[in-house]
Amino acid sequence: MNILIPTLIAATTPSRVTQMTSYYSLTMNLIAAIGTAIILPLATIWGWTTAMQLLGLPAGFALLASVFYRHALPTQSRVTPTTNVHWKLDRSTTLLALFMGCQSLIFYTLITWLPTIYQAFGASAAEAGTLLSVFQLVGIPAALVLTYRWHFQRLLPLILLGYLVGLTCLLWRGWGHWLSAIILGLTCSLVFTLALNLIATSSRRVTVVAQRSAIAQSCGYLLAAVGPLLLGQLNHIFASWQPGLLLIGGLMILTVSIGYALVTTTHQQ
C-alpha cells in the first residue's frame, strides 16, 4: 500500500499532494498505534489466531472503500494502465531509494532494539515497554507538520537535530530516556512523512511517480531489513551498544545529507 498510495494521491489530488500524503501518514500511524494497543487484550480473550484474523478486517474495509471510491472518480482522474513502461534508474530514483532505505533502516532498528537498549542503560522491563509505546504514539502529530507548507529543505536541519539529540538522550537514565523516546518518535515519523512526500512530488507524471515509488520503497525496505540484524551483531561482537549507536548516528547524518541532495535534484528538475 505504501507503494501505491503516493501514486494515487498524485493522480487524484495533484494540487494537494503534500497535505493528503501527510494525512495518510497520520492515519497510518494512528491505526498502527491502535492495533498495538488492542492486540494483547484481544489475544487474551480469544487467542492469538483469532486476534490476528480480526486485525485483517481493516484491510477488507479499505478494499471495499477503494472499490466504491474508484467508481466515484471522474474519468479524467483515473490512472490509466500502460504496457510500454520503461524503468529508469535515474539520479532522483536512486536518491529516493537511498533516502527511503536509510530512514527505514533507522526506524526499524530502533523499534526492534529500543526496549533492550533502554534496559541496558538502566530502565526496567515495564518502563522500557512504556517508552516504546511513547516512541510510537508521539509520531502521530508529527505527520501534520508538512501540512503547514514547510519547505522541505528547511525541515532537514530540524530532522538532523532531532535525530542526534534523541540518540544522545538515549544514554541518560530517567528523563533522558523519556526525552529520547519523544524526540526520536517525532523525528522518525516526520522523516517518513517527508520521504512519502518526496516520492509523490518527484514528478508531474503519474507513471513516473509510480515507477519511482515502486523502486524506492522496494529497494528501501530491503536495505532497512539489514538494520536490526546488524545492530544485534555489533552488540554481540563488542558486548556493548555504543558501537552500534555510533553507526546509527552516522546513518542519521547520511540520511539528512541524501535528503539535501534529493531536494536539490527535485528543484532542478
N, C-alpha and C positions, 0 to 999 in steps of 0.2 A: 504493500500500500504506500509506503514512503516513496517508492519509485514512481508510482502513478499520480499521487496527489499533486506534486509540483506541476506536472503536465496538465492535469485537469484544471488547476487554478489558472495557469497561464492561458488556457484555451477559453475558459468560460468567464473569467473576470480579469481581463488584461489590464484594466485601469486600477485594480485594487489588489495586485499580486502580493505586495508586502503585507497589507492588512489581513488578507484571507489566509496567507501562509502562517502568520502569527497566531491567528485564531485556531488554525488546525493544530499547531504545536501546543497551544494552551489546552485544547480539548484532549489531545493525546496524553499529555502529562496528567491531566485531571483524572481521566478514566483509568490510566495505569495505577495512579495512587489509590483510587477506589478499589481496583482489583486486588492490589496488595493488601489493603485493609480487610477485605471481606473473605479472602481465600481461606484463611485459617479457621474462622468461625464456621464457614460452610463445610470444610473438611471435617471439623469436629462433629457436626450434626449428621452429615450424610456420607462421609468418607471421601477420600481423595479422588476416586474415579468420578463420582457424581459431581463433585465440586469443579473439577477440570472441565467436565462436559457443560456445566452451567456457564462457565466463562466463555464458551463458544457462542452463546446466544447473542451477544452484541454484534458479532461478526455477521450472523444471519440477519439481524435488523439492518445493519449497514448495507448488506447486499440488496435487501428489499427497497431500502430508501434510494439506493443508486439506480435501480431499475425504474422507479417512478420518476426520479429526477431526470434521467436520460430522456424519457418521453416528454417531459415538460420543457426541455431546452428548445430554443429556436433552432431551426435547421442550420443557420449560419454559424452557430456557436458549437456545433458538434465537431468532434475530432474525426476527420476522415482518414481511414486506414490507407496506407500506401505500400506498394510492393517493391518500389525501387529505392529503398533506403540505403545510403552509403555511409557506413560507420566511419567516423573520422576522429582520431585521437589527436586533436589539436592542443594548443597551449592551454586554453581555457578548460577543456575537459580534463587534461592531466592535473591542473592545479585544483580543480573541483574534487577530483578523486583523492588527491593527497590531503586536501583540507578536510574533506568528509572523513577520510580514514584516520587522520591524526586526532581529530576531536572525538571520534567514536572510540578510538583506542584508549584515550584518556578517560572517557566516561565509563566504559565497560570495565576497565581495570580498577577504577576507583570503586564502582558499585560492587565489584566482586570482592575486593580486599579491604575496604574501609573498616568493616567491623573488626576484622582480625588486627588491622593496624592500630585501631583505637585501643584494643585490649593490650596490645604490645606496649603501648605508651601509657598504660595505667587505668584505662576505663574498665568497668565491669561489663560482663556479657549483656546484661539488661540495658545498661547505658549505651553500649555500642549499637545495639539494635535500634534504640530510640534515635540515636544520631543518624543512622542510615535512613530512617523514616523522614527525619528532618531534611536530610540531603535531597530526598526525592520530592518532598512536598513544597519546599521553598522555590523550586524551579517553576512552579505553575505560574506565578505572576510575572516571572522574568520573560515569558514568551510574549507579553504585551508591550515590551519596551519598543519594539520596532514599529508598532502602530502609531507612535508619536513622531514619525517621519525623521528618525535619526539617520544621519548619513552613515553608511556602512563603515567608511574609513574612520570615522570618529569613535566608533564602538570598539575598535581593535585595541587601543591603549587601555580602555576600561576592562576589556576581557583579559589582557595580559596581567594587569594589576590584580584582578580578581583571582586569576589562576595562582599567581605567585604568593599573594598574601594568604589565600586559603591553604595552600600547601605548607607554608611556613607555620601557620597557626595549628596545623595538624600535629606538630611536635610538642605542643604545650598542653599539659593536662588541665582539665577543668574547663574554664571559659574558652581556652584556646581551641578545644575540641568542638565546642558549640559554634564558635565563630567559623571554624574551618568547614563544618557541615553546611552552615548557612551560605557562606561566600562561595564555596565550591559548587553547591547546588544551584545557586543563582547563575554562576558563570557558565557551568556546563549546559544549562537549559538555554541560556542566551546564545551561546556559540552554536548550538544545534539549530535553533531557530534561524540564526544568521546563515548557516550552511544551506538550509532549505530555501531561504530567500535568494541566495546567490545562484542556486540552481534554477529556480523559477524565473529569475530575471536575467539569465545568462544570454538569452537571445529573444528576438521578437517572433521568431518562427517556432511554432509549437512542436514541429517534428524534431527540430534541433534540441529543444528543451527536453523532449522525451529521450532522445539518444544520450544526452549528457547526464540526465538523471539516472538512467539505467547503468551507464558505465561508472559514473562517480560513486553511486551508492553500492553497487555490486563490488567494485574494487575496494571501496572504502570499508565496507563491513568485513571483507576478507582480511584486510590489514588489521582491523580492530580485533579480530579473533586472536591475534598473536599476543596482545597486551596482557591479559590475565595470566596466561601461561608463562610469559617472560618474567613478569614481576615475581611470581611464585618461585621460579627457578633461581632468580637472583637472591631472593631471601634464603633459599635453601643453600646456595653456594657460600654466601657471606655471613649467614646466620644473623642477618640484620636487615631492617627495612630501608636504612639510609641510602645505600647504593641505588636501589630501585626507585626511591623517591627523587633522587637526583636526576635519574634518567627521565622520570615523568616531568620534572621541571624543565629539562632540556626540550622535551617534546612539546611542552606548552609554549615555549619561546618559538620553536619551529612552526607550530600551528599558526601563531599570530603572524609570523613572517610570511608564510604561504598565503595567509589571508590578505596581507598588504599587496602581494604580487597579483593575487586573483582580482581584487577590487580594481587595481590599476589597469590590468588587462581588460576587464569588463568595460571600464570607462573609455578606453582607447578604441574599443570596437563599437 
